[in-house]
């Protein structure tokens, strides 16, 4: 049985992405990426993403590791 509680939050958007201008959409995406990065690093997890077909793990200390 799990003893840890998973915490999450929900928010409300004032505008749907489909209704945003290009500039608003870019700001919204950048803000989301920043929040995800901060959250993962706050729980000591790497940010994992694919770049040019390569899977990369970026750590809180700034180190980057290529995953296979």
N, CA, C and O atoms as a Tripos MOL2 file, in Angstrom:
@<TRIPOS>MOLECULE
protein
  272   271    68     0     0
PROTEIN
NO_CHARGES

@<TRIPOS>ATOM
      1 N           0.8440   -1.1830    0.0000 N.3       1 UNK1
      2 CA          0.0000    0.0000    0.0000 C.3       1 UNK1
      3 C           0.8840    1.2400    0.0000 C.2       1 UNK1
      4 O           1.9230    1.2690    0.6590 O.2       1 UNK1
      5 N           0.4760    2.2440   -0.7280 N.am      2 UNK2
      6 CA          1.2480    3.4730   -0.8150 C.3       2 UNK2
      7 C           1.0020    4.3340    0.4210 C.2       2 UNK2
      8 O          -0.1310    4.5020    0.8710 O.2       2 UNK2
      9 N           2.0870    4.8690    0.9500 N.am      3 UNK3
     10 CA          1.9510    5.7440    2.1160 C.3       3 UNK3
     11 C           2.1200    7.2070    1.7540 C.2       3 UNK3
     12 O           1.7350    8.0900    2.5200 O.2       3 UNK3
     13 N           2.6950    7.4630    0.5870 N.am      4 UNK4
     14 CA          2.8870    8.8460    0.1480 C.3       4 UNK4
     15 C           1.6230    9.3520   -0.5410 C.2       4 UNK4
     16 O           0.9490    8.6140   -1.2590 O.2       4 UNK4
     17 N           1.3250   10.5950   -0.3120 N.am      5 UNK5
     18 CA          0.1820   11.2180   -0.9630 C.3       5 UNK5
     19 C           0.6690   11.9860   -2.1760 C.2       5 UNK5
     20 O           1.6520   12.7230   -2.1050 O.2       5 UNK5
     21 N          -0.0170   11.8100   -3.2760 N.am      6 UNK6
     22 CA          0.3260   12.5470   -4.4820 C.3       6 UNK6
     23 C          -0.4220   13.8660   -4.4400 C.2       6 UNK6
     24 O          -1.6460   13.9010   -4.3160 O.2       6 UNK6
     25 N           0.3250   14.9390   -4.5440 N.am      7 UNK7
     26 CA         -0.2790   16.2620   -4.5100 C.3       7 UNK7
     27 C          -0.3620   16.8130   -5.9170 C.2       7 UNK7
     28 O           0.5710   16.6710   -6.7070 O.2       7 UNK7
     29 N          -1.4530   17.4250   -6.2170 N.am      8 UNK8
     30 CA         -1.6110   18.0550   -7.5130 C.3       8 UNK8
     31 C          -2.4940   19.2740   -7.3510 C.2       8 UNK8
     32 O          -3.1940   19.4290   -6.3510 O.2       8 UNK8
     33 N          -2.4500   20.1130   -8.3240 N.am      9 UNK9
     34 CA         -3.2980   21.2900   -8.2880 C.3       9 UNK9
     35 C          -3.9440   21.4700   -9.6540 C.2       9 UNK9
     36 O          -3.3850   21.1100  -10.6900 O.2       9 UNK9
     37 N          -5.0900   22.0160   -9.6150 N.am     10 UNK10
     38 CA         -5.7600   22.3270  -10.8690 C.3      10 UNK10
     39 C          -5.9570   23.8260  -10.9220 C.2      10 UNK10
     40 O          -6.1020   24.4850   -9.8920 O.2      10 UNK10
     41 N          -5.9600   24.3390  -12.0910 N.am     11 UNK11
     42 CA         -6.1380   25.7710  -12.2530 C.3      11 UNK11
     43 C          -7.2070   26.0380  -13.2950 C.2      11 UNK11
     44 O          -7.7190   25.1320  -13.9520 O.2      11 UNK11
     45 N          -7.5100   27.2680  -13.4130 N.am     12 UNK12
     46 CA         -8.4800   27.6320  -14.4320 C.3      12 UNK12
     47 C          -7.7980   28.5790  -15.4030 C.2      12 UNK12
     48 O          -7.0840   29.5010  -15.0070 O.2      12 UNK12
     49 N          -8.0320   28.3360  -16.6550 N.am     13 UNK13
     50 CA         -7.4630   29.1850  -17.6860 C.3      13 UNK13
     51 C          -8.4870   30.2530  -18.0320 C.2      13 UNK13
     52 O          -9.6890   29.9900  -18.0690 O.2      13 UNK13
     53 N          -8.0110   31.4320  -18.2780 N.am     14 UNK14
     54 CA         -8.9150   32.5100  -18.6620 C.3      14 UNK14
     55 C          -9.2320   32.4500  -20.1490 C.2      14 UNK14
     56 O         -10.2240   33.0180  -20.6050 O.2      14 UNK14
     57 N          -8.3810   31.7570  -20.9000 N.am     15 UNK15
     58 CA         -8.5740   31.6660  -22.3520 C.3      15 UNK15
     59 C          -8.0550   30.3110  -22.8160 C.2      15 UNK15
     60 O          -6.9740   29.8840  -22.4090 O.2      15 UNK15
     61 N          -8.8080   29.6450  -23.6510 N.am     16 UNK16
     62 CA         -8.3700   28.3710  -24.2080 C.3      16 UNK16
     63 C          -7.2170   28.5980  -25.1780 C.2      16 UNK16
     64 O          -7.1680   29.6310  -25.8450 O.2      16 UNK16
     65 N          -6.2780   27.6350  -25.2660 N.am     17 UNK17
     66 CA         -5.1560   27.8010  -26.1930 C.3      17 UNK17
     67 C          -5.6070   28.0540  -27.6320 C.2      17 UNK17
     68 O          -4.9480   28.7960  -28.3610 O.2      17 UNK17
     69 N          -6.7050   27.4580  -28.0440 N.am     18 UNK18
     70 CA         -7.1900   27.6510  -29.4150 C.3      18 UNK18
     71 C          -7.6350   29.0950  -29.6690 C.2      18 UNK18
     72 O          -7.7220   29.5270  -30.8180 O.2      18 UNK18
     73 N          -7.9110   29.8300  -28.6050 N.am     19 UNK19
     74 CA         -8.3720   31.2090  -28.7310 C.3      19 UNK19
     75 C          -7.2540   32.2340  -28.5360 C.2      19 UNK19
     76 O          -7.4850   33.4360  -28.6650 O.2      19 UNK19
     77 N          -6.0530   31.7660  -28.2260 N.am     20 UNK20
     78 CA         -4.9390   32.6720  -27.9430 C.3      20 UNK20
     79 C          -4.2910   33.1780  -29.2330 C.2      20 UNK20
     80 O          -4.3010   32.5070  -30.2660 O.2      20 UNK20
     81 N          -3.7330   34.3750  -29.1370 N.am     21 UNK21
     82 CA         -2.9320   34.8840  -30.2420 C.3      21 UNK21
     83 C          -1.5910   34.1490  -30.2240 C.2      21 UNK21
     84 O          -1.2780   33.4610  -29.2520 O.2      21 UNK21
     85 N          -0.8180   34.2830  -31.2620 N.am     22 UNK22
     86 CA          0.4830   33.6100  -31.3330 C.3      22 UNK22
     87 C           1.3840   34.0390  -30.1740 C.2      22 UNK22
     88 O           2.0980   33.2150  -29.6040 O.2      22 UNK22
     89 N           1.3510   35.3160  -29.8300 N.am     23 UNK23
     90 CA          2.1910   35.8220  -28.7410 C.3      23 UNK23
     91 C           1.7280   35.2660  -27.3970 C.2      23 UNK23
     92 O           2.5530   34.8640  -26.5770 O.2      23 UNK23
     93 N           0.4130   35.2400  -27.1640 N.am     24 UNK24
     94 CA         -0.1220   34.6990  -25.9080 C.3      24 UNK24
     95 C           0.1990   33.2160  -25.7880 C.2      24 UNK24
     96 O           0.5440   32.7410  -24.7060 O.2      24 UNK24
     97 N           0.0890   32.4860  -26.8820 N.am     25 UNK25
     98 CA          0.3790   31.0560  -26.8730 C.3      25 UNK25
     99 C           1.8470   30.7980  -26.5540 C.2      25 UNK25
    100 O           2.1700   29.8840  -25.7950 O.2      25 UNK25
    101 N           2.7250   31.5920  -27.1260 N.am     26 UNK26
    102 CA          4.1650   31.4440  -26.8600 C.3      26 UNK26
    103 C           4.4690   31.7010  -25.3870 C.2      26 UNK26
    104 O           5.2210   30.9440  -24.7730 O.2      26 UNK26
    105 N           3.8990   32.7510  -24.8170 N.am     27 UNK27
    106 CA          4.1120   33.0730  -23.3970 C.3      27 UNK27
    107 C           3.5710   31.9610  -22.5140 C.2      27 UNK27
    108 O           4.2150   31.5710  -21.5390 O.2      27 UNK27
    109 N           2.3840   31.4440  -22.8500 N.am     28 UNK28
    110 CA          1.7570   30.3760  -22.0720 C.3      28 UNK28
    111 C           2.6180   29.1110  -22.0970 C.2      28 UNK28
    112 O           2.7980   28.4640  -21.0660 O.2      28 UNK28
    113 N           3.1460   28.7600  -23.2630 N.am     29 UNK29
    114 CA          4.0000   27.5790  -23.3860 C.3      29 UNK29
    115 C           5.2980   27.7460  -22.6000 C.2      29 UNK29
    116 O           5.7300   26.8230  -21.9080 O.2      29 UNK29
    117 N           5.9210   28.9200  -22.7030 N.am     30 UNK30
    118 CA          7.1690   29.1710  -21.9710 C.3      30 UNK30
    119 C           6.9430   29.1120  -20.4710 C.2      30 UNK30
    120 O           7.7720   28.5710  -19.7380 O.2      30 UNK30
    121 N           5.8310   29.6620  -20.0100 N.am     31 UNK31
    122 CA          5.5050   29.6390  -18.5840 C.3      31 UNK31
    123 C           5.3080   28.1960  -18.1100 C.2      31 UNK31
    124 O           5.7790   27.8220  -17.0360 O.2      31 UNK31
    125 N           4.6130   27.3920  -18.9090 N.am     32 UNK32
    126 CA          4.3980   25.9860  -18.5650 C.3      32 UNK32
    127 C           5.7010   25.2160  -18.4870 C.2      32 UNK32
    128 O           5.9010   24.4200  -17.5690 O.2      32 UNK32
    129 N           6.5870   25.4460  -19.4400 N.am     33 UNK33
    130 CA          7.8880   24.7770  -19.4370 C.3      33 UNK33
    131 C           8.6910   25.1570  -18.1980 C.2      33 UNK33
    132 O           9.3430   24.3040  -17.5960 O.2      33 UNK33
    133 N           8.6490   26.4180  -17.8200 N.am     34 UNK34
    134 CA          9.3740   26.8840  -16.6360 C.3      34 UNK34
    135 C           8.8140   26.2320  -15.3690 C.2      34 UNK34
    136 O           9.5730   25.7940  -14.5040 O.2      34 UNK34
    137 N           7.4870   26.1700  -15.2640 N.am     35 UNK35
    138 CA          6.8600   25.5760  -14.0810 C.3      35 UNK35
    139 C           7.1680   24.0850  -13.9710 C.2      35 UNK35
    140 O           7.4090   23.5750  -12.8770 O.2      35 UNK35
    141 N           7.1580   23.3920  -15.1040 N.am     36 UNK36
    142 CA          7.4710   21.9570  -15.1050 C.3      36 UNK36
    143 C           8.9040   21.7310  -14.6570 C.2      36 UNK36
    144 O           9.1700   20.8650  -13.8240 O.2      36 UNK36
    145 N           9.8280   22.5080  -15.2080 N.am     37 UNK37
    146 CA         11.2450   22.3910  -14.8540 C.3      37 UNK37
    147 C          11.4490   22.6330  -13.3520 C.2      37 UNK37
    148 O          12.1410   21.8660  -12.6820 O.2      37 UNK37
    149 N          10.8400   23.7050  -12.8340 N.am     38 UNK38
    150 CA         10.9810   24.0350  -11.4140 C.3      38 UNK38
    151 C          10.4040   22.9430  -10.5300 C.2      38 UNK38
    152 O          10.9920   22.5910   -9.5080 O.2      38 UNK38
    153 N           9.2430   22.4010  -10.9260 N.am     39 UNK39
    154 CA          8.6240   21.3550  -10.1200 C.3      39 UNK39
    155 C           9.4820   20.0960  -10.0930 C.2      39 UNK39
    156 O           9.7340   19.5440   -9.0220 O.2      39 UNK39
    157 N           9.9300   19.6380  -11.2550 N.am     40 UNK40
    158 CA         10.7500   18.4270  -11.3040 C.3      40 UNK40
    159 C          12.0280   18.5880  -10.4940 C.2      40 UNK40
    160 O          12.4010   17.6880   -9.7420 O.2      40 UNK40
    161 N          12.6940   19.7110  -10.6360 N.am     41 UNK41
    162 CA         13.9300   19.9350   -9.8880 C.3      41 UNK41
    163 C          13.6610   20.0410   -8.3930 C.2      41 UNK41
    164 O          14.5090   19.6580   -7.5870 O.2      41 UNK41
    165 N          12.4930   20.5560   -8.0080 N.am     42 UNK42
    166 CA         12.1690   20.6840   -6.5810 C.3      42 UNK42
    167 C          11.9770   19.3250   -5.9180 C.2      42 UNK42
    168 O          12.1550   19.1980   -4.7070 O.2      42 UNK42
    169 N          11.6170   18.3100   -6.6980 N.am     43 UNK43
    170 CA         11.4750   16.9610   -6.1420 C.3      43 UNK43
    171 C          12.6480   16.0730   -6.5640 C.2      43 UNK43
    172 O          12.5580   14.8460   -6.5390 O.2      43 UNK43
    173 N          13.7410   16.7160   -6.9480 N.am     44 UNK44
    174 CA         14.9920   16.0420   -7.3180 C.3      44 UNK44
    175 C          14.8210   15.0230   -8.4460 C.2      44 UNK44
    176 O          15.3900   13.9320   -8.4040 O.2      44 UNK44
    177 N          14.0380   15.3910   -9.4390 N.am     45 UNK45
    178 CA         13.8550   14.5540  -10.6210 C.3      45 UNK45
    179 C          14.4270   15.2900  -11.8320 C.2      45 UNK45
    180 O          14.3670   16.5180  -11.8940 O.2      45 UNK45
    181 N          14.9780   14.5540  -12.7890 N.am     46 UNK46
    182 CA         15.5050   15.2110  -13.9860 C.3      46 UNK46
    183 C          14.3890   15.5680  -14.9600 C.2      46 UNK46
    184 O          13.3140   14.9700  -14.9370 O.2      46 UNK46
    185 N          14.6550   16.5290  -15.7960 N.am     47 UNK47
    186 CA         13.7660   16.8700  -16.9030 C.3      47 UNK47
    187 C          14.2330   16.0380  -18.0850 C.2      47 UNK47
    188 O          15.3730   16.1680  -18.5300 O.2      47 UNK47
    189 N          13.3560   15.1850  -18.5930 N.am     48 UNK48
    190 CA         13.7290   14.2930  -19.6890 C.3      48 UNK48
    191 C          12.9910   14.7300  -20.9420 C.2      48 UNK48
    192 O          11.7760   14.9260  -20.9290 O.2      48 UNK48
    193 N          13.7420   14.8800  -22.0220 N.am     49 UNK49
    194 CA         13.1500   15.3080  -23.2850 C.3      49 UNK49
    195 C          13.9520   14.7410  -24.4440 C.2      49 UNK49
    196 O          15.0590   14.2300  -24.2730 O.2      49 UNK49
    197 N          13.3680   14.8440  -25.6160 N.am     50 UNK50
    198 CA         14.0260   14.3690  -26.8300 C.3      50 UNK50
    199 C          14.4490   15.5640  -27.6610 C.2      50 UNK50
    200 O          13.6730   16.4970  -27.8640 O.2      50 UNK50
    201 N          15.6810   15.5290  -28.1400 N.am     51 UNK51
    202 CA         16.1990   16.6010  -28.9760 C.3      51 UNK51
    203 C          16.9790   15.9660  -30.1170 C.2      51 UNK51
    204 O          17.9330   15.2220  -29.8920 O.2      51 UNK51
    205 N          16.5680   16.2650  -31.3360 N.am     52 UNK52
    206 CA         17.2090   15.7080  -32.5300 C.3      52 UNK52
    207 C          17.2650   14.1840  -32.4900 C.2      52 UNK52
    208 O          18.2520   13.5840  -32.9150 O.2      52 UNK52
    209 N          16.1990   13.5570  -31.9750 N.am     53 UNK53
    210 CA         16.1210   12.1070  -31.9190 C.3      53 UNK53
    211 C          16.8940   11.4670  -30.7790 C.2      53 UNK53
    212 O          16.9790   10.2410  -30.7070 O.2      53 UNK53
    213 N          17.4580   12.2700  -29.8890 N.am     54 UNK54
    214 CA         18.2320   11.7650  -28.7550 C.3      54 UNK54
    215 C          17.4830   12.0960  -27.4680 C.2      54 UNK54
    216 O          17.0140   13.2200  -27.2880 O.2      54 UNK54
    217 N          17.3710   11.1070  -26.5670 N.am     55 UNK55
    218 CA         16.7170   11.3410  -25.2850 C.3      55 UNK55
    219 C          17.7270   11.9010  -24.3020 C.2      55 UNK55
    220 O          18.8130   11.3470  -24.1290 O.2      55 UNK55
    221 N          17.3610   13.0100  -23.6540 N.am     56 UNK56
    222 CA         18.2720   13.7380  -22.7820 C.3      56 UNK56
    223 C          17.6470   13.9020  -21.4040 C.2      56 UNK56
    224 O          16.4480   14.1530  -21.2840 O.2      56 UNK56
    225 N          18.4650   13.7590  -20.3700 N.am     57 UNK57
    226 CA         18.0430   14.0250  -18.9980 C.3      57 UNK57
    227 C          18.8390   15.2220  -18.5000 C.2      57 UNK57
    228 O          20.0690   15.1990  -18.4690 O.2      57 UNK57
    229 N          18.1170   16.2680  -18.1110 N.am     58 UNK58
    230 CA         18.7520   17.4700  -17.5860 C.3      58 UNK58
    231 C          18.5230   17.5100  -16.0850 C.2      58 UNK58
    232 O          17.3850   17.4140  -15.6270 O.2      58 UNK58
    233 N          19.5910   17.6510  -15.3190 N.am     59 UNK59
    234 CA         19.5090   17.6190  -13.8650 C.3      59 UNK59
    235 C          19.4960   19.0140  -13.2570 C.2      59 UNK59
    236 O          19.8250   20.0030  -13.9120 O.2      59 UNK59
    237 N          19.1080   19.0650  -11.9940 N.am     60 UNK60
    238 CA         19.0010   20.3310  -11.2640 C.3      60 UNK60
    239 C          20.3080   21.1030  -11.2590 C.2      60 UNK60
    240 O          20.3070   22.3320  -11.3230 O.2      60 UNK60
    241 N          21.4150   20.3910  -11.1840 N.am     61 UNK61
    242 CA         22.7320   21.0420  -11.1390 C.3      61 UNK61
    243 C          23.2020   21.5310  -12.4990 C.2      61 UNK61
    244 O          24.2900   22.0940  -12.6170 O.2      61 UNK61
    245 N          22.3790   21.3180  -13.5370 N.am     62 UNK62
    246 CA         22.7160   21.7880  -14.8740 C.3      62 UNK62
    247 C          23.4070   20.7460  -15.7260 C.2      62 UNK62
    248 O          23.6360   20.9690  -16.9150 O.2      62 UNK62
    249 N          23.7430   19.6110  -15.1380 N.am     63 UNK63
    250 CA         24.3990   18.5690  -15.9310 C.3      63 UNK63
    251 C          23.3820   17.9330  -16.8790 C.2      63 UNK63
    252 O          22.1940   17.8350  -16.5720 O.2      63 UNK63
    253 N          23.8770   17.5090  -18.0250 N.am     64 UNK64
    254 CA         23.0460   16.8930  -19.0460 C.3      64 UNK64
    255 C          23.5940   15.5230  -19.3430 C.2      64 UNK64
    256 O          24.8010   15.3360  -19.4910 O.2      64 UNK64
    257 N          22.6810   14.5540  -19.4290 N.am     65 UNK65
    258 CA         23.0660   13.1700  -19.6370 C.3      65 UNK65
    259 C          22.2830   12.6280  -20.8370 C.2      65 UNK65
    260 O          21.0690   12.8140  -20.9210 O.2      65 UNK65
    261 N          22.9670   11.9660  -21.7510 N.am     66 UNK66
    262 CA         22.3180   11.3560  -22.8930 C.3      66 UNK66
    263 C          21.8690    9.9590  -22.4720 C.2      66 UNK66
    264 O          22.6680    9.1560  -21.9890 O.2      66 UNK66
    265 N          20.5720    9.6800  -22.6620 N.am     67 UNK67
    266 CA         20.0180    8.3800  -22.2930 C.3      67 UNK67
    267 C          19.8880    7.5040  -23.5210 C.2      67 UNK67
    268 O          19.6830    7.9940  -24.6320 O.2      67 UNK67
    269 N          20.0080    6.2080  -23.3140 N.am     68 UNK68
    270 CA         19.8650    5.2720  -24.4410 C.3      68 UNK68
    271 C          18.7630    4.2960  -24.1750 C.2      68 UNK68
    272 O          18.4910    3.4300  -25.0070 O.2      68 UNK68
@<TRIPOS>BOND
     1     1     2 1
     2     2     3 1
     3     3     4 2
     4     3     5 am
     5     5     6 1
     6     6     7 1
     7     7     8 2
     8     7     9 am
     9     9    10 1
    10    10    11 1
    11    11    12 2
    12    11    13 am
    13    13    14 1
    14    14    15 1
    15    15    16 2
    16    15    17 am
    17    17    18 1
    18    18    19 1
    19    19    20 2
    20    19    21 am
    21    21    22 1
    22    22    23 1
    23    23    24 2
    24    23    25 am
    25    25    26 1
    26    26    27 1
    27    27    28 2
    28    27    29 am
    29    29    30 1
    30    30    31 1
    31    31    32 2
    32    31    33 am
    33    33    34 1
    34    34    35 1
    35    35    36 2
    36    35    37 am
    37    37    38 1
    38    38    39 1
    39    39    40 2
    40    39    41 am
    41    41    42 1
    42    42    43 1
    43    43    44 2
    44    43    45 am
    45    45    46 1
    46    46    47 1
    47    47    48 2
    48    47    49 am
    49    49    50 1
    50    50    51 1
    51    51    52 2
    52    51    53 am
    53    53    54 1
    54    54    55 1
    55    55    56 2
    56    55    57 am
    57    57    58 1
    58    58    59 1
    59    59    60 2
    60    59    61 am
    61    61    62 1
    62    62    63 1
    63    63    64 2
    64    63    65 am
    65    65    66 1
    66    66    67 1
    67    67    68 2
    68    67    69 am
    69    69    70 1
    70    70    71 1
    71    71    72 2
    72    71    73 am
    73    73    74 1
    74    74    75 1
    75    75    76 2
    76    75    77 am
    77    77    78 1
    78    78    79 1
    79    79    80 2
    80    79    81 am
    81    81    82 1
    82    82    83 1
    83    83    84 2
    84    83    85 am
    85    85    86 1
    86    86    87 1
    87    87    88 2
    88    87    89 am
    89    89    90 1
    90    90    91 1
    91    91    92 2
    92    91    93 am
    93    93    94 1
    94    94    95 1
    95    95    96 2
    96    95    97 am
    97    97    98 1
    98    98    99 1
    99    99   100 2
   100    99   101 am
   101   101   102 1
   102   102   103 1
   103   103   104 2
   104   103   105 am
   105   105   106 1
   106   106   107 1
   107   107   108 2
   108   107   109 am
   109   109   110 1
   110   110   111 1
   111   111   112 2
   112   111   113 am
   113   113   114 1
   114   114   115 1
   115   115   116 2
   116   115   117 am
   117   117   118 1
   118   118   119 1
   119   119   120 2
   120   119   121 am
   121   121   122 1
   122   122   123 1
   123   123   124 2
   124   123   125 am
   125   125   126 1
   126   126   127 1
   127   127   128 2
   128   127   129 am
   129   129   130 1
   130   130   131 1
   131   131   132 2
   132   131   133 am
   133   133   134 1
   134   134   135 1
   135   135   136 2
   136   135   137 am
   137   137   138 1
   138   138   139 1
   139   139   140 2
   140   139   141 am
   141   141   142 1
   142   142   143 1
   143   143   144 2
   144   143   145 am
   145   145   146 1
   146   146   147 1
   147   147   148 2
   148   147   149 am
   149   149   150 1
   150   150   151 1
   151   151   152 2
   152   151   153 am
   153   153   154 1
   154   154   155 1
   155   155   156 2
   156   155   157 am
   157   157   158 1
   158   158   159 1
   159   159   160 2
   160   159   161 am
   161   161   162 1
   162   162   163 1
   163   163   164 2
   164   163   165 am
   165   165   166 1
   166   166   167 1
   167   167   168 2
   168   167   169 am
   169   169   170 1
   170   170   171 1
   171   171   172 2
   172   171   173 am
   173   173   174 1
   174   174   175 1
   175   175   176 2
   176   175   177 am
   177   177   178 1
   178   178   179 1
   179   179   180 2
   180   179   181 am
   181   181   182 1
   182   182   183 1
   183   183   184 2
   184   183   185 am
   185   185   186 1
   186   186   187 1
   187   187   188 2
   188   187   189 am
   189   189   190 1
   190   190   191 1
   191   191   192 2
   192   191   193 am
   193   193   194 1
   194   194   195 1
   195   195   196 2
   196   195   197 am
   197   197   198 1
   198   198   199 1
   199   199   200 2
   200   199   201 am
   201   201   202 1
   202   202   203 1
   203   203   204 2
   204   203   205 am
   205   205   206 1
   206   206   207 1
   207   207   208 2
   208   207   209 am
   209   209   210 1
   210   210   211 1
   211   211   212 2
   212   211   213 am
   213   213   214 1
   214   214   215 1
   215   215   216 2
   216   215   217 am
   217   217   218 1
   218   218   219 1
   219   219   220 2
   220   219   221 am
   221   221   222 1
   222   222   223 1
   223   223   224 2
   224   223   225 am
   225   225   226 1
   226   226   227 1
   227   227   228 2
   228   227   229 am
   229   229   230 1
   230   230   231 1
   231   231   232 2
   232   231   233 am
   233   233   234 1
   234   234   235 1
   235   235   236 2
   236   235   237 am
   237   237   238 1
   238   238   239 1
   239   239   240 2
   240   239   241 am
   241   241   242 1
   242   242   243 1
   243   243   244 2
   244   243   245 am
   245   245   246 1
   246   246   247 1
   247   247   248 2
   248   247   249 am
   249   249   250 1
   250   250   251 1
   251   251   252 2
   252   251   253 am
   253   253   254 1
   254   254   255 1
   255   255   256 2
   256   255   257 am
   257   257   258 1
   258   258   259 1
   259   259   260 2
   260   259   261 am
   261   261   262 1
   262   262   263 1
   263   263   264 2
   264   263   265 am
   265   265   266 1
   266   266   267 1
   267   267   268 2
   268   267   269 am
   269   269   270 1
   270   270   271 1
   271   271   272 2
@<TRIPOS>SUBSTRUCTURE
     1 UNK1         2 RESIDUE 1 A UNK
     2 UNK2         6 RESIDUE 1 A UNK
     3 UNK3        10 RESIDUE 1 A UNK
     4 UNK4        14 RESIDUE 1 A UNK
     5 UNK5        18 RESIDUE 1 A UNK
     6 UNK6        22 RESIDUE 1 A UNK
     7 UNK7        26 RESIDUE 1 A UNK
     8 UNK8        30 RESIDUE 1 A UNK
     9 UNK9        34 RESIDUE 1 A UNK
    10 UNK10       38 RESIDUE 1 A UNK
    11 UNK11       42 RESIDUE 1 A UNK
    12 UNK12       46 RESIDUE 1 A UNK
    13 UNK13       50 RESIDUE 1 A UNK
    14 UNK14       54 RESIDUE 1 A UNK
    15 UNK15       58 RESIDUE 1 A UNK
    16 UNK16       62 RESIDUE 1 A UNK
    17 UNK17       66 RESIDUE 1 A UNK
    18 UNK18       70 RESIDUE 1 A UNK
    19 UNK19       74 RESIDUE 1 A UNK
    20 UNK20       78 RESIDUE 1 A UNK
    21 UNK21       82 RESIDUE 1 A UNK
    22 UNK22       86 RESIDUE 1 A UNK
    23 UNK23       90 RESIDUE 1 A UNK
    24 UNK24       94 RESIDUE 1 A UNK
    25 UNK25       98 RESIDUE 1 A UNK
    26 UNK26      102 RESIDUE 1 A UNK
    27 UNK27      106 RESIDUE 1 A UNK
    28 UNK28      110 RESIDUE 1 A UNK
    29 UNK29      114 RESIDUE 1 A UNK
    30 UNK30      118 RESIDUE 1 A UNK
    31 UNK31      122 RESIDUE 1 A UNK
    32 UNK32      126 RESIDUE 1 A UNK
    33 UNK33      130 RESIDUE 1 A UNK
    34 UNK34      134 RESIDUE 1 A UNK
    35 UNK35      138 RESIDUE 1 A UNK
    36 UNK36      142 RESIDUE 1 A UNK
    37 UNK37      146 RESIDUE 1 A UNK
    38 UNK38      150 RESIDUE 1 A UNK
    39 UNK39      154 RESIDUE 1 A UNK
    40 UNK40      158 RESIDUE 1 A UNK
    41 UNK41      162 RESIDUE 1 A UNK
    42 UNK42      166 RESIDUE 1 A UNK
    43 UNK43      170 RESIDUE 1 A UNK
    44 UNK44      174 RESIDUE 1 A UNK
    45 UNK45      178 RESIDUE 1 A UNK
    46 UNK46      182 RESIDUE 1 A UNK
    47 UNK47      186 RESIDUE 1 A UNK
    48 UNK48      190 RESIDUE 1 A UNK
    49 UNK49      194 RESIDUE 1 A UNK
    50 UNK50      198 RESIDUE 1 A UNK
    51 UNK51      202 RESIDUE 1 A UNK
    52 UNK52      206 RESIDUE 1 A UNK
    53 UNK53      210 RESIDUE 1 A UNK
    54 UNK54      214 RESIDUE 1 A UNK
    55 UNK55      218 RESIDUE 1 A UNK
    56 UNK56      222 RESIDUE 1 A UNK
    57 UNK57      226 RESIDUE 1 A UNK
    58 UNK58      230 RESIDUE 1 A UNK
    59 UNK59      234 RESIDUE 1 A UNK
    60 UNK60      238 RESIDUE 1 A UNK
    61 UNK61      242 RESIDUE 1 A UNK
    62 UNK62      246 RESIDUE 1 A UNK
    63 UNK63      250 RESIDUE 1 A UNK
    64 UNK64      254 RESIDUE 1 A UNK
    65 UNK65      258 RESIDUE 1 A UNK
    66 UNK66      262 RESIDUE 1 A UNK
    67 UNK67      266 RESIDUE 1 A UNK
    68 UNK68      270 RESIDUE 1 A UNK
